[in-house]
């Protein structure tokens, strides 16, 4: 993965607009580590292979980025992103890592199930 290049990510979001896609989102804020440190707030979410189509995708920010996807009846929103990659399977992966390199948040868009 590489640090987010806002222009390249926006280009990818524009290319995927109005396509039938699958969405994966994940967030963990200490949920896996709370048993070792009770001061950690154990929060997480996980969603995988949800069919989605968005009419507009935008990326904003300058160190920690946020991506919003305008869907029919609302928005899908992810914040805290730091890295990205596009792979051969036509998937765009955006991830946010903490200072120690641990995954905190992710957003994956794919044309196929994963």
MOUR-V198031 format. One record per backbone hydrogen bond with DSSP energy under -0.5 kcal/mol. NH is the residue of the N-H (numbers start at 0). CO is the residue of the C=O. Records with the same first field share a line. If there is no record, write none. Layout:
NH=CO / CO
This chain:
1=83
3=81
5=3
8=4
9=5
10=6
11=7
12=8
13=9
14=10
15=11
16=12 / 13
17=53
18=15
20=18 / 51
21=109
22=49
23=107
24=46
25=105
26=44
27=103
28=42
30=42
33=29
35=32
36=32
39=36
41=39
42=40
44=26
46=24
49=22
50=48
51=20
54=69
55=69
57=67
59=65
64=62 / 80
65=59
66=77
67=57
68=75
69=55
70=68 / 73
73=70
75=68
77=66
79=64
80=64
81=94
82=94
83=1
84=92
86=90
89=86
91=108
92=84 / 90
93=106
94=82
95=104
97=101
100=97
103=95
104=95
105=25
106=93
107=23
108=91
109=21
110=89
